[in-house]
Amino acid sequence: MTYVDGFVLAVPTARKDDYRKLAERVAPVFRRHGATAVVECWGDDVPDGEITSFPMAVQRADDETVVFSWIAWPDKATRDAGNRRAIDALEAAGMDPKDNPFDSKRMILGGFRPLVEA
């Protein structure tokens, strides 16, 4: 069954094109190392909550937009091996996480086993 890595982060709205370029650069690397899909979604209708919400979770500032993304893998074993190889390849290509157009300390991420796939 599919395995999914999910991410929620805040990106400065003015850096949307920088984020798109980053996503376009890394997606093929993850695909080459076994990911079946890489999806990046720019927030469009992401309301503030009273108790919790995506904006609250990532401490979104007024000049930022919430991004929701995921990487699908055939299974967890493929994800574990492919994720490590993809990160190694990106580092070998000179990609430095400090150059990301977002604050990675506020990024939420996790791996998930689907409960229902339709």
RANOR-V95083 format. One record per backbone hydrogen bond with DSSP energy under -1.0 kcal/mol. CO is the residue of the C=O (numbers start at 1). NH is the residue of the N-H. Records with the same first field share a line. If there is no record, write none. Layout:
CO=NH / NH
//
This chain:
3=73
4=112
5=71
6=110
7=69
8=108
9=67
11=65
12=15
13=16
15=19
16=20
17=21
18=22
19=23
20=24
21=25
22=26
23=27
26=30
27=31
28=32
29=33
30=35
31=34
37=72
39=70
41=68
53=57
54=58
55=60
56=59
61=64
63=13
65=11
66=43
67=9
68=41
69=7
70=39
71=5
72=36 / 37
73=3
75=79
76=80
77=81
78=82
79=83
80=84
81=85
82=86
83=87
84=88
85=89
86=90
87=91
88=92
89=93
90=95
91=94
96=99
97=100
103=106
104=107
108=8
110=6
112=4
//
